[in-house]
Amino acid sequence: MVPVGIPRYRCDSCGNVTRFDVTTSQTTKAFHHYTVGGELEIEEATVLSHHVDEVVCRWCGHGRSVVEIEAGELEHGEPGAPSRTP
Ligand SMILES: [Zn+2]
């Protein structure tokens, strides 16, 4: 169950676009439907709020240079993008 519109990230410090530790908070509301025997079935789960708390680059160990990027921006490539750090 992945919410739509999850952004992509890029670390401007090392050029990483694939490895991030993402911390999110999510509030959900759901209908808990129990049988008489006590078996639970969760129905109608709704995401009330979804917040990205922190995005940390796995290689740098911090998120100070991590930026959100538009979907599709990666495919076009960027002139001067740091593909390798000297
Ligand atoms: Zn990095």
PDB file of the backbone (N, CA, C, O) and the ligand in Angstrom, with CONECT records:
HET     ZN  A 101       1
ATOM      1  N   MET A   1       0.843  -1.202   0.000  1.00  0.00           N
ATOM      2  CA  MET A   1       0.000   0.000   0.000  1.00  0.00           C
ATOM      3  C   MET A   1       0.877   1.250   0.000  1.00  0.00           C
ATOM      4  O   MET A   1       1.171   1.816   1.052  1.00  0.00           O
ATOM      5  N   VAL A   2       1.281   1.661  -1.172  1.00  0.00           N
ATOM      6  CA  VAL A   2       2.137   2.834  -1.285  1.00  0.00           C
ATOM      7  C   VAL A   2       1.305   4.015  -1.773  1.00  0.00           C
ATOM      8  O   VAL A   2       0.689   3.943  -2.836  1.00  0.00           O
ATOM      9  N   PRO A   3       1.284   5.105  -0.998  1.00  0.00           N
ATOM     10  CA  PRO A   3       0.513   6.273  -1.434  1.00  0.00           C
ATOM     11  C   PRO A   3       1.080   6.845  -2.731  1.00  0.00           C
ATOM     12  O   PRO A   3       2.288   6.801  -2.963  1.00  0.00           O
ATOM     13  N   VAL A   4       0.203   7.378  -3.566  1.00  0.00           N
ATOM     14  CA  VAL A   4       0.666   7.947  -4.825  1.00  0.00           C
ATOM     15  C   VAL A   4       1.393   9.257  -4.565  1.00  0.00           C
ATOM     16  O   VAL A   4       1.187   9.907  -3.540  1.00  0.00           O
ATOM     17  N   GLY A   5       2.225   9.624  -5.487  1.00  0.00           N
ATOM     18  CA  GLY A   5       2.897  10.905  -5.399  1.00  0.00           C
ATOM     19  C   GLY A   5       4.089  10.920  -4.478  1.00  0.00           C
ATOM     20  O   GLY A   5       4.487  11.981  -3.998  1.00  0.00           O
ATOM     21  N   ILE A   6       4.673   9.757  -4.219  1.00  0.00           N
ATOM     22  CA  ILE A   6       5.891   9.726  -3.408  1.00  0.00           C
ATOM     23  C   ILE A   6       7.027  10.328  -4.220  1.00  0.00           C
ATOM     24  O   ILE A   6       7.294   9.882  -5.336  1.00  0.00           O
ATOM     25  N   PRO A   7       7.695  11.327  -3.679  1.00  0.00           N
ATOM     26  CA  PRO A   7       8.742  11.991  -4.457  1.00  0.00           C
ATOM     27  C   PRO A   7      10.016  11.176  -4.543  1.00  0.00           C
ATOM     28  O   PRO A   7      10.265  10.278  -3.739  1.00  0.00           O
ATOM     29  N   ARG A   8      10.810  11.512  -5.535  1.00  0.00           N
ATOM     30  CA  ARG A   8      12.154  10.949  -5.622  1.00  0.00           C
ATOM     31  C   ARG A   8      13.091  11.931  -4.948  1.00  0.00           C
ATOM     32  O   ARG A   8      12.785  13.115  -4.806  1.00  0.00           O
ATOM     33  N   TYR A   9      14.235  11.417  -4.537  1.00  0.00           N
ATOM     34  CA  TYR A   9      15.194  12.269  -3.855  1.00  0.00           C
ATOM     35  C   TYR A   9      16.552  12.181  -4.535  1.00  0.00           C
ATOM     36  O   TYR A   9      16.865  11.211  -5.224  1.00  0.00           O
ATOM     37  N   ARG A  10      17.337  13.211  -4.323  1.00  0.00           N
ATOM     38  CA  ARG A  10      18.714  13.186  -4.782  1.00  0.00           C
ATOM     39  C   ARG A  10      19.572  13.866  -3.724  1.00  0.00           C
ATOM     40  O   ARG A  10      19.190  14.891  -3.160  1.00  0.00           O
ATOM     41  N   CYS A  11      20.753  13.271  -3.461  1.00  0.00           N
ATOM     42  CA  CYS A  11      21.705  13.895  -2.565  1.00  0.00           C
ATOM     43  C   CYS A  11      22.677  14.724  -3.414  1.00  0.00           C
ATOM     44  O   CYS A  11      23.454  14.183  -4.200  1.00  0.00           O
ATOM     45  N   ASP A  12      22.615  16.030  -3.237  1.00  0.00           N
ATOM     46  CA  ASP A  12      23.480  16.914  -4.017  1.00  0.00           C
ATOM     47  C   ASP A  12      24.936  16.803  -3.585  1.00  0.00           C
ATOM     48  O   ASP A  12      25.838  17.232  -4.305  1.00  0.00           O
ATOM     49  N   SER A  13      25.160  16.235  -2.425  1.00  0.00           N
ATOM     50  CA  SER A  13      26.517  16.130  -1.911  1.00  0.00           C
ATOM     51  C   SER A  13      27.302  15.019  -2.611  1.00  0.00           C
ATOM     52  O   SER A  13      28.465  15.210  -2.966  1.00  0.00           O
ATOM     53  N   CYS A  14      26.662  13.851  -2.812  1.00  0.00           N
ATOM     54  CA  CYS A  14      27.390  12.725  -3.409  1.00  0.00           C
ATOM     55  C   CYS A  14      26.741  12.227  -4.700  1.00  0.00           C
ATOM     56  O   CYS A  14      27.291  11.344  -5.358  1.00  0.00           O
ATOM     57  N   GLY A  15      25.587  12.773  -5.072  1.00  0.00           N
ATOM     58  CA  GLY A  15      24.946  12.370  -6.314  1.00  0.00           C
ATOM     59  C   GLY A  15      24.070  11.137  -6.186  1.00  0.00           C
ATOM     60  O   GLY A  15      23.524  10.659  -7.181  1.00  0.00           O
ATOM     61  N   ASN A  16      23.929  10.622  -4.988  1.00  0.00           N
ATOM     62  CA  ASN A  16      23.114   9.441  -4.749  1.00  0.00           C
ATOM     63  C   ASN A  16      21.644   9.715  -5.068  1.00  0.00           C
ATOM     64  O   ASN A  16      21.086  10.724  -4.637  1.00  0.00           O
ATOM     65  N   VAL A  17      21.023   8.808  -5.826  1.00  0.00           N
ATOM     66  CA  VAL A  17      19.594   8.948  -6.109  1.00  0.00           C
ATOM     67  C   VAL A  17      18.822   7.680  -5.747  1.00  0.00           C
ATOM     68  O   VAL A  17      17.621   7.588  -6.003  1.00  0.00           O
ATOM     69  N   THR A  18      19.509   6.704  -5.152  1.00  0.00           N
ATOM     70  CA  THR A  18      18.859   5.410  -4.961  1.00  0.00           C
ATOM     71  C   THR A  18      18.806   4.909  -3.524  1.00  0.00           C
ATOM     72  O   THR A  18      18.035   3.994  -3.237  1.00  0.00           O
ATOM     73  N   ARG A  19      19.590   5.467  -2.615  1.00  0.00           N
ATOM     74  CA  ARG A  19      19.635   4.900  -1.266  1.00  0.00           C
ATOM     75  C   ARG A  19      19.380   5.981  -0.212  1.00  0.00           C
ATOM     76  O   ARG A  19      20.202   6.871   0.005  1.00  0.00           O
ATOM     77  N   PHE A  20      18.215   5.875   0.434  1.00  0.00           N
ATOM     78  CA  PHE A  20      17.866   6.860   1.450  1.00  0.00           C
ATOM     79  C   PHE A  20      17.171   6.173   2.622  1.00  0.00           C
ATOM     80  O   PHE A  20      16.461   5.182   2.452  1.00  0.00           O
ATOM     81  N   ASP A  21      17.394   6.722   3.809  1.00  0.00           N
ATOM     82  CA  ASP A  21      16.598   6.337   4.971  1.00  0.00           C
ATOM     83  C   ASP A  21      15.507   7.378   5.120  1.00  0.00           C
ATOM     84  O   ASP A  21      15.784   8.542   5.410  1.00  0.00           O
ATOM     85  N   VAL A  22      14.269   6.960   4.921  1.00  0.00           N
ATOM     86  CA  VAL A  22      13.146   7.897   4.962  1.00  0.00           C
ATOM     87  C   VAL A  22      12.293   7.605   6.194  1.00  0.00           C
ATOM     88  O   VAL A  22      11.778   6.500   6.366  1.00  0.00           O
ATOM     89  N   THR A  23      12.154   8.623   7.046  1.00  0.00           N
ATOM     90  CA  THR A  23      11.307   8.497   8.229  1.00  0.00           C
ATOM     91  C   THR A  23       9.985   9.205   7.972  1.00  0.00           C
ATOM     92  O   THR A  23       9.973  10.394   7.653  1.00  0.00           O
ATOM     93  N   THR A  24       8.880   8.496   8.107  1.00  0.00           N
ATOM     94  CA  THR A  24       7.577   9.100   7.860  1.00  0.00           C
ATOM     95  C   THR A  24       6.641   8.863   9.032  1.00  0.00           C
ATOM     96  O   THR A  24       6.753   7.870   9.750  1.00  0.00           O
ATOM     97  N   SER A  25       5.719   9.795   9.209  1.00  0.00           N
ATOM     98  CA  SER A  25       4.636   9.630  10.181  1.00  0.00           C
ATOM     99  C   SER A  25       3.330   9.526   9.417  1.00  0.00           C
ATOM    100  O   SER A  25       3.075  10.300   8.494  1.00  0.00           O
ATOM    101  N   GLN A  26       2.509   8.571   9.805  1.00  0.00           N
ATOM    102  CA  GLN A  26       1.260   8.385   9.094  1.00  0.00           C
ATOM    103  C   GLN A  26       0.142   8.148  10.096  1.00  0.00           C
ATOM    104  O   GLN A  26       0.281   7.344  11.018  1.00  0.00           O
ATOM    105  N   THR A  27      -0.960   8.847   9.910  1.00  0.00           N
ATOM    106  CA  THR A  27      -2.140   8.630  10.740  1.00  0.00           C
ATOM    107  C   THR A  27      -3.200   7.961   9.881  1.00  0.00           C
ATOM    108  O   THR A  27      -3.580   8.480   8.831  1.00  0.00           O
ATOM    109  N   THR A  28      -3.670   6.817  10.330  1.00  0.00           N
ATOM    110  CA  THR A  28      -4.672   6.102   9.552  1.00  0.00           C
ATOM    111  C   THR A  28      -5.912   5.839  10.397  1.00  0.00           C
ATOM    112  O   THR A  28      -5.844   5.691  11.617  1.00  0.00           O
ATOM    113  N   LYS A  29      -7.034   5.786   9.713  1.00  0.00           N
ATOM    114  CA  LYS A  29      -8.289   5.441  10.361  1.00  0.00           C
ATOM    115  C   LYS A  29      -8.826   4.202   9.660  1.00  0.00           C
ATOM    116  O   LYS A  29      -8.838   4.129   8.432  1.00  0.00           O
ATOM    117  N   ALA A  30      -9.263   3.246  10.435  1.00  0.00           N
ATOM    118  CA  ALA A  30      -9.750   2.013   9.829  1.00  0.00           C
ATOM    119  C   ALA A  30     -10.921   1.456  10.619  1.00  0.00           C
ATOM    120  O   ALA A  30     -11.051   1.675  11.823  1.00  0.00           O
ATOM    121  N   PHE A  31     -11.745   0.748   9.923  1.00  0.00           N
ATOM    122  CA  PHE A  31     -12.883   0.060  10.523  1.00  0.00           C
ATOM    123  C   PHE A  31     -12.418  -1.320  10.974  1.00  0.00           C
ATOM    124  O   PHE A  31     -12.100  -2.183  10.154  1.00  0.00           O
ATOM    125  N   HIS A  32     -12.384  -1.511  12.274  1.00  0.00           N
ATOM    126  CA  HIS A  32     -11.977  -2.813  12.803  1.00  0.00           C
ATOM    127  C   HIS A  32     -13.219  -3.680  12.989  1.00  0.00           C
ATOM    128  O   HIS A  32     -14.075  -3.403  13.829  1.00  0.00           O
ATOM    129  N   HIS A  33     -13.290  -4.699  12.212  1.00  0.00           N
ATOM    130  CA  HIS A  33     -14.462  -5.562  12.181  1.00  0.00           C
ATOM    131  C   HIS A  33     -14.127  -6.898  12.837  1.00  0.00           C
ATOM    132  O   HIS A  33     -13.390  -7.709  12.277  1.00  0.00           O
ATOM    133  N   TYR A  34     -14.676  -7.116  14.027  1.00  0.00           N
ATOM    134  CA  TYR A  34     -14.412  -8.351  14.756  1.00  0.00           C
ATOM    135  C   TYR A  34     -15.544  -9.345  14.549  1.00  0.00           C
ATOM    136  O   TYR A  34     -16.717  -8.981  14.469  1.00  0.00           O
ATOM    137  N   THR A  35     -15.166 -10.575  14.467  1.00  0.00           N
ATOM    138  CA  THR A  35     -16.192 -11.617  14.494  1.00  0.00           C
ATOM    139  C   THR A  35     -16.540 -11.888  15.951  1.00  0.00           C
ATOM    140  O   THR A  35     -15.834 -11.447  16.858  1.00  0.00           O
ATOM    141  N   VAL A  36     -17.615 -12.604  16.169  1.00  0.00           N
ATOM    142  CA  VAL A  36     -18.012 -12.952  17.535  1.00  0.00           C
ATOM    143  C   VAL A  36     -16.894 -13.743  18.213  1.00  0.00           C
ATOM    144  O   VAL A  36     -16.702 -13.657  19.426  1.00  0.00           O
ATOM    145  N   GLY A  37     -16.168 -14.507  17.415  1.00  0.00           N
ATOM    146  CA  GLY A  37     -15.068 -15.291  17.959  1.00  0.00           C
ATOM    147  C   GLY A  37     -13.821 -14.470  18.251  1.00  0.00           C
ATOM    148  O   GLY A  37     -12.828 -14.999  18.751  1.00  0.00           O
ATOM    149  N   GLY A  38     -13.871 -13.180  17.939  1.00  0.00           N
ATOM    150  CA  GLY A  38     -12.746 -12.308  18.273  1.00  0.00           C
ATOM    151  C   GLY A  38     -11.729 -12.155  17.162  1.00  0.00           C
ATOM    152  O   GLY A  38     -10.677 -11.551  17.369  1.00  0.00           O
ATOM    153  N   GLU A  39     -12.023 -12.690  15.984  1.00  0.00           N
ATOM    154  CA  GLU A  39     -11.099 -12.524  14.866  1.00  0.00           C
ATOM    155  C   GLU A  39     -11.268 -11.151  14.247  1.00  0.00           C
ATOM    156  O   GLU A  39     -12.385 -10.697  13.999  1.00  0.00           O
ATOM    157  N   LEU A  40     -10.154 -10.504  14.004  1.00  0.00           N
ATOM    158  CA  LEU A  40     -10.207  -9.126  13.498  1.00  0.00           C
ATOM    159  C   LEU A  40      -9.974  -9.071  11.997  1.00  0.00           C
ATOM    160  O   LEU A  40      -9.075  -9.708  11.448  1.00  0.00           O
ATOM    161  N   GLU A  41     -10.822  -8.283  11.367  1.00  0.00           N
ATOM    162  CA  GLU A  41     -10.589  -7.972   9.962  1.00  0.00           C
ATOM    163  C   GLU A  41     -10.609  -6.455   9.826  1.00  0.00           C
ATOM    164  O   GLU A  41     -11.583  -5.806  10.208  1.00  0.00           O
ATOM    165  N   ILE A  42      -9.532  -5.888   9.281  1.00  0.00           N
ATOM    166  CA  ILE A  42      -9.438  -4.439   9.153  1.00  0.00           C
ATOM    167  C   ILE A  42      -9.953  -4.013   7.785  1.00  0.00           C
ATOM    168  O   ILE A  42      -9.453  -4.452   6.750  1.00  0.00           O
ATOM    169  N   GLU A  43     -10.962  -3.149   7.801  1.00  0.00           N
ATOM    170  CA  GLU A  43     -11.580  -2.715   6.544  1.00  0.00           C
ATOM    171  C   GLU A  43     -11.533  -1.202   6.433  1.00  0.00           C
ATOM    172  O   GLU A  43     -11.410  -0.490   7.429  1.00  0.00           O
ATOM    173  N   GLU A  44     -11.631  -0.739   5.230  1.00  0.00           N
ATOM    174  CA  GLU A  44     -11.750   0.694   4.947  1.00  0.00           C
ATOM    175  C   GLU A  44     -10.635   1.512   5.596  1.00  0.00           C
ATOM    176  O   GLU A  44     -10.893   2.542   6.218  1.00  0.00           O
ATOM    177  N   ALA A  45      -9.428   1.056   5.451  1.00  0.00           N
ATOM    178  CA  ALA A  45      -8.304   1.823   5.990  1.00  0.00           C
ATOM    179  C   ALA A  45      -8.115   3.102   5.178  1.00  0.00           C
ATOM    180  O   ALA A  45      -8.029   3.071   3.950  1.00  0.00           O
ATOM    181  N   THR A  46      -8.053   4.221   5.887  1.00  0.00           N
ATOM    182  CA  THR A  46      -7.918   5.514   5.230  1.00  0.00           C
ATOM    183  C   THR A  46      -6.711   6.237   5.804  1.00  0.00           C
ATOM    184  O   THR A  46      -6.531   6.287   7.020  1.00  0.00           O
ATOM    185  N   VAL A  47      -5.890   6.794   4.935  1.00  0.00           N
ATOM    186  CA  VAL A  47      -4.756   7.590   5.394  1.00  0.00           C
ATOM    187  C   VAL A  47      -5.224   9.012   5.654  1.00  0.00           C
ATOM    188  O   VAL A  47      -5.613   9.717   4.723  1.00  0.00           O
ATOM    189  N   LEU A  48      -5.192   9.438   6.902  1.00  0.00           N
ATOM    190  CA  LEU A  48      -5.655  10.786   7.260  1.00  0.00           C
ATOM    191  C   LEU A  48      -4.557  11.815   7.058  1.00  0.00           C
ATOM    192  O   LEU A  48      -4.811  12.933   6.610  1.00  0.00           O
ATOM    193  N   SER A  49      -3.343  11.428   7.391  1.00  0.00           N
ATOM    194  CA  SER A  49      -2.232  12.351   7.159  1.00  0.00           C
ATOM    195  C   SER A  49      -0.956  11.560   6.949  1.00  0.00           C
ATOM    196  O   SER A  49      -0.765  10.478   7.505  1.00  0.00           O
ATOM    197  N   HIS A  50      -0.098  12.126   6.137  1.00  0.00           N
ATOM    198  CA  HIS A  50       1.158  11.464   5.815  1.00  0.00           C
ATOM    199  C   HIS A  50       2.228  12.533   5.777  1.00  0.00           C
ATOM    200  O   HIS A  50       2.120  13.504   5.027  1.00  0.00           O
ATOM    201  N   HIS A  51       3.251  12.359   6.579  1.00  0.00           N
ATOM    202  CA  HIS A  51       4.268  13.387   6.651  1.00  0.00           C
ATOM    203  C   HIS A  51       5.659  12.763   6.609  1.00  0.00           C
ATOM    204  O   HIS A  51       5.952  11.811   7.332  1.00  0.00           O
ATOM    205  N   VAL A  52       6.505  13.319   5.750  1.00  0.00           N
ATOM    206  CA  VAL A  52       7.894  12.859   5.684  1.00  0.00           C
ATOM    207  C   VAL A  52       8.705  13.652   6.701  1.00  0.00           C
ATOM    208  O   VAL A  52       8.885  14.861   6.555  1.00  0.00           O
ATOM    209  N   ASP A  53       9.187  12.975   7.715  1.00  0.00           N
ATOM    210  CA  ASP A  53       9.906  13.652   8.790  1.00  0.00           C
ATOM    211  C   ASP A  53      11.355  13.911   8.417  1.00  0.00           C
ATOM    212  O   ASP A  53      11.895  14.986   8.677  1.00  0.00           O
ATOM    213  N   GLU A  54      11.978  12.906   7.802  1.00  0.00           N
ATOM    214  CA  GLU A  54      13.401  13.053   7.543  1.00  0.00           C
ATOM    215  C   GLU A  54      13.825  12.143   6.401  1.00  0.00           C
ATOM    216  O   GLU A  54      13.369  11.004   6.294  1.00  0.00           O
ATOM    217  N   VAL A  55      14.702  12.658   5.551  1.00  0.00           N
ATOM    218  CA  VAL A  55      15.293  11.855   4.490  1.00  0.00           C
ATOM    219  C   VAL A  55      16.806  11.952   4.640  1.00  0.00           C
ATOM    220  O   VAL A  55      17.386  13.034   4.560  1.00  0.00           O
ATOM    221  N   VAL A  56      17.421  10.818   4.854  1.00  0.00           N
ATOM    222  CA  VAL A  56      18.860  10.795   5.100  1.00  0.00           C
ATOM    223  C   VAL A  56      19.553   9.998   4.002  1.00  0.00           C
ATOM    224  O   VAL A  56      19.140   8.885   3.677  1.00  0.00           O
ATOM    225  N   CYS A  57      20.604  10.570   3.435  1.00  0.00           N
ATOM    226  CA  CYS A  57      21.408   9.873   2.438  1.00  0.00           C
ATOM    227  C   CYS A  57      22.192   8.756   3.119  1.00  0.00           C
ATOM    228  O   CYS A  57      22.852   8.973   4.135  1.00  0.00           O
ATOM    229  N   ARG A  58      22.107   7.548   2.537  1.00  0.00           N
ATOM    230  CA  ARG A  58      22.790   6.405   3.148  1.00  0.00           C
ATOM    231  C   ARG A  58      24.305   6.558   3.090  1.00  0.00           C
ATOM    232  O   ARG A  58      25.021   6.068   3.963  1.00  0.00           O
ATOM    233  N   TRP A  59      24.786   7.240   2.056  1.00  0.00           N
ATOM    234  CA  TRP A  59      26.231   7.321   1.892  1.00  0.00           C
ATOM    235  C   TRP A  59      26.822   8.430   2.751  1.00  0.00           C
ATOM    236  O   TRP A  59      27.902   8.264   3.317  1.00  0.00           O
ATOM    237  N   CYS A  60      26.121   9.565   2.855  1.00  0.00           N
ATOM    238  CA  CYS A  60      26.643  10.688   3.635  1.00  0.00           C
ATOM    239  C   CYS A  60      26.319  10.554   5.120  1.00  0.00           C
ATOM    240  O   CYS A  60      27.038  11.087   5.965  1.00  0.00           O
ATOM    241  N   GLY A  61      25.235   9.842   5.442  1.00  0.00           N
ATOM    242  CA  GLY A  61      24.850   9.692   6.833  1.00  0.00           C
ATOM    243  C   GLY A  61      24.078  10.873   7.375  1.00  0.00           C
ATOM    244  O   GLY A  61      23.818  10.943   8.576  1.00  0.00           O
ATOM    245  N   HIS A  62      23.707  11.804   6.512  1.00  0.00           N
ATOM    246  CA  HIS A  62      22.879  12.935   6.927  1.00  0.00           C
ATOM    247  C   HIS A  62      22.023  13.361   5.742  1.00  0.00           C
ATOM    248  O   HIS A  62      22.227  12.898   4.621  1.00  0.00           O
ATOM    249  N   GLY A  63      21.070  14.240   5.996  1.00  0.00           N
ATOM    250  CA  GLY A  63      20.160  14.645   4.929  1.00  0.00           C
ATOM    251  C   GLY A  63      20.298  16.097   4.542  1.00  0.00           C
ATOM    252  O   GLY A  63      19.389  16.676   3.946  1.00  0.00           O
ATOM    253  N   ARG A  64      21.439  16.694   4.879  1.00  0.00           N
ATOM    254  CA  ARG A  64      21.599  18.137   4.658  1.00  0.00           C
ATOM    255  C   ARG A  64      21.620  18.502   3.178  1.00  0.00           C
ATOM    256  O   ARG A  64      21.274  19.629   2.823  1.00  0.00           O
ATOM    257  N   SER A  65      22.019  17.573   2.304  1.00  0.00           N
ATOM    258  CA  SER A  65      22.123  17.891   0.877  1.00  0.00           C
ATOM    259  C   SER A  65      21.055  17.189   0.053  1.00  0.00           C
ATOM    260  O   SER A  65      21.084  17.220  -1.177  1.00  0.00           O
ATOM    261  N   VAL A  66      20.105  16.551   0.748  1.00  0.00           N
ATOM    262  CA  VAL A  66      19.082  15.809   0.012  1.00  0.00           C
ATOM    263  C   VAL A  66      17.989  16.757  -0.462  1.00  0.00           C
ATOM    264  O   VAL A  66      17.445  17.543   0.313  1.00  0.00           O
ATOM    265  N   VAL A  67      17.682  16.666  -1.746  1.00  0.00           N
ATOM    266  CA  VAL A  67      16.629  17.493  -2.315  1.00  0.00           C
ATOM    267  C   VAL A  67      15.589  16.599  -2.978  1.00  0.00           C
ATOM    268  O   VAL A  67      15.901  15.501  -3.439  1.00  0.00           O
ATOM    269  N   GLU A  68      14.360  17.078  -3.020  1.00  0.00           N
ATOM    270  CA  GLU A  68      13.302  16.384  -3.744  1.00  0.00           C
ATOM    271  C   GLU A  68      13.452  16.684  -5.221  1.00  0.00           C
ATOM    272  O   GLU A  68      13.772  17.809  -5.604  1.00  0.00           O
ATOM    273  N   ILE A  69      13.222  15.683  -6.044  1.00  0.00           N
ATOM    274  CA  ILE A  69      13.282  15.934  -7.479  1.00  0.00           C
ATOM    275  C   ILE A  69      11.977  15.525  -8.119  1.00  0.00           C
ATOM    276  O   ILE A  69      11.257  14.666  -7.613  1.00  0.00           O
ATOM    277  N   GLU A  70      11.687  16.151  -9.234  1.00  0.00           N
ATOM    278  CA  GLU A  70      10.467  15.853  -9.976  1.00  0.00           C
ATOM    279  C   GLU A  70      10.612  14.505 -10.663  1.00  0.00           C
ATOM    280  O   GLU A  70      11.701  14.143 -11.109  1.00  0.00           O
ATOM    281  N   ALA A  71       9.518  13.764 -10.746  1.00  0.00           N
ATOM    282  CA  ALA A  71       9.528  12.517 -11.501  1.00  0.00           C
ATOM    283  C   ALA A  71       9.843  12.833 -12.954  1.00  0.00           C
ATOM    284  O   ALA A  71       9.278  13.764 -13.529  1.00  0.00           O
ATOM    285  N   GLY A  72      10.737  12.066 -13.544  1.00  0.00           N
ATOM    286  CA  GLY A  72      11.091  12.298 -14.934  1.00  0.00           C
ATOM    287  C   GLY A  72      12.365  13.112 -15.086  1.00  0.00           C
ATOM    288  O   GLY A  72      12.998  13.109 -16.141  1.00  0.00           O
ATOM    289  N   GLU A  73      12.729  13.808 -14.019  1.00  0.00           N
ATOM    290  CA  GLU A  73      13.929  14.638 -14.098  1.00  0.00           C
ATOM    291  C   GLU A  73      15.177  13.768 -14.259  1.00  0.00           C
ATOM    292  O   GLU A  73      16.150  14.161 -14.903  1.00  0.00           O
ATOM    293  N   LEU A  74      15.124  12.575 -13.657  1.00  0.00           N
ATOM    294  CA  LEU A  74      16.270  11.674 -13.730  1.00  0.00           C
ATOM    295  C   LEU A  74      16.513  11.178 -15.147  1.00  0.00           C
ATOM    296  O   LEU A  74      17.652  11.090 -15.605  1.00  0.00           O
ATOM    297  N   GLU A  75      15.420  10.856 -15.833  1.00  0.00           N
ATOM    298  CA  GLU A  75      15.540  10.248 -17.153  1.00  0.00           C
ATOM    299  C   GLU A  75      16.228  11.189 -18.146  1.00  0.00           C
ATOM    300  O   GLU A  75      16.983  10.753 -19.014  1.00  0.00           O
ATOM    301  N   HIS A  76      15.952  12.476 -18.002  1.00  0.00           N
ATOM    302  CA  HIS A  76      16.522  13.440 -18.936  1.00  0.00           C
ATOM    303  C   HIS A  76      18.004  13.676 -18.677  1.00  0.00           C
ATOM    304  O   HIS A  76      18.747  14.085 -19.570  1.00  0.00           O
ATOM    305  N   GLY A  77      18.418  13.415 -17.457  1.00  0.00           N
ATOM    306  CA  GLY A  77      19.805  13.681 -17.119  1.00  0.00           C
ATOM    307  C   GLY A  77      20.028  15.167 -16.938  1.00  0.00           C
ATOM    308  O   GLY A  77      19.235  15.988 -17.398  1.00  0.00           O
ATOM    309  N   GLU A  78      21.103  15.501 -16.270  1.00  0.00           N
ATOM    310  CA  GLU A  78      21.379  16.908 -16.022  1.00  0.00           C
ATOM    311  C   GLU A  78      22.797  17.220 -16.456  1.00  0.00           C
ATOM    312  O   GLU A  78      23.729  16.489 -16.122  1.00  0.00           O
ATOM    313  N   PRO A  79      22.962  18.286 -17.187  1.00  0.00           N
ATOM    314  CA  PRO A  79      24.328  18.681 -17.518  1.00  0.00           C
ATOM    315  C   PRO A  79      25.067  19.116 -16.252  1.00  0.00           C
ATOM    316  O   PRO A  79      24.577  19.940 -15.480  1.00  0.00           O
ATOM    317  N   GLY A  80      26.235  18.554 -16.063  1.00  0.00           N
ATOM    318  CA  GLY A  80      27.031  18.956 -14.900  1.00  0.00           C
ATOM    319  C   GLY A  80      26.653  18.262 -13.629  1.00  0.00           C
ATOM    320  O   GLY A  80      27.156  18.620 -12.563  1.00  0.00           O
ATOM    321  N   ALA A  81      25.768  17.262 -13.700  1.00  0.00           N
ATOM    322  CA  ALA A  81      25.414  16.531 -12.492  1.00  0.00           C
ATOM    323  C   ALA A  81      26.615  15.723 -12.015  1.00  0.00           C
ATOM    324  O   ALA A  81      27.310  15.098 -12.816  1.00  0.00           O
ATOM    325  N   PRO A  82      26.850  15.739 -10.722  1.00  0.00           N
ATOM    326  CA  PRO A  82      28.025  15.015 -10.221  1.00  0.00           C
ATOM    327  C   PRO A  82      27.789  13.512 -10.222  1.00  0.00           C
ATOM    328  O   PRO A  82      27.198  12.970  -9.288  1.00  0.00           O
ATOM    329  N   SER A  83      28.252  12.840 -11.274  1.00  0.00           N
ATOM    330  CA  SER A  83      28.081  11.397 -11.338  1.00  0.00           C
ATOM    331  C   SER A  83      29.162  10.696 -10.530  1.00  0.00           C
ATOM    332  O   SER A  83      28.988   9.550 -10.117  1.00  0.00           O
ATOM    333  N   ARG A  84      30.245  11.362 -10.311  1.00  0.00           N
ATOM    334  CA  ARG A  84      31.348  10.761  -9.552  1.00  0.00           C
ATOM    335  C   ARG A  84      32.058  11.866  -8.764  1.00  0.00           C
ATOM    336  O   ARG A  84      32.318  12.949  -9.288  1.00  0.00           O
ATOM    337  N   THR A  85      32.358  11.578  -7.525  1.00  0.00           N
ATOM    338  CA  THR A  85      33.086  12.567  -6.729  1.00  0.00           C
ATOM    339  C   THR A  85      34.583  12.298  -6.845  1.00  0.00           C
ATOM    340  O   THR A  85      35.021  11.165  -6.643  1.00  0.00           O
ATOM    341  N   PRO A  86      35.359  13.301  -7.160  1.00  0.00           N
ATOM    342  CA  PRO A  86      36.796  13.096  -7.341  1.00  0.00           C
ATOM    343  C   PRO A  86      37.479  12.695  -6.033  1.00  0.00           C
ATOM    344  O   PRO A  86      38.692  12.484  -6.010  1.00  0.00           O
TER     345      PRO A  86
HETATM  346 ZN    ZN A 101      24.985  11.722  -0.080  1.00  0.00          ZN2+
END
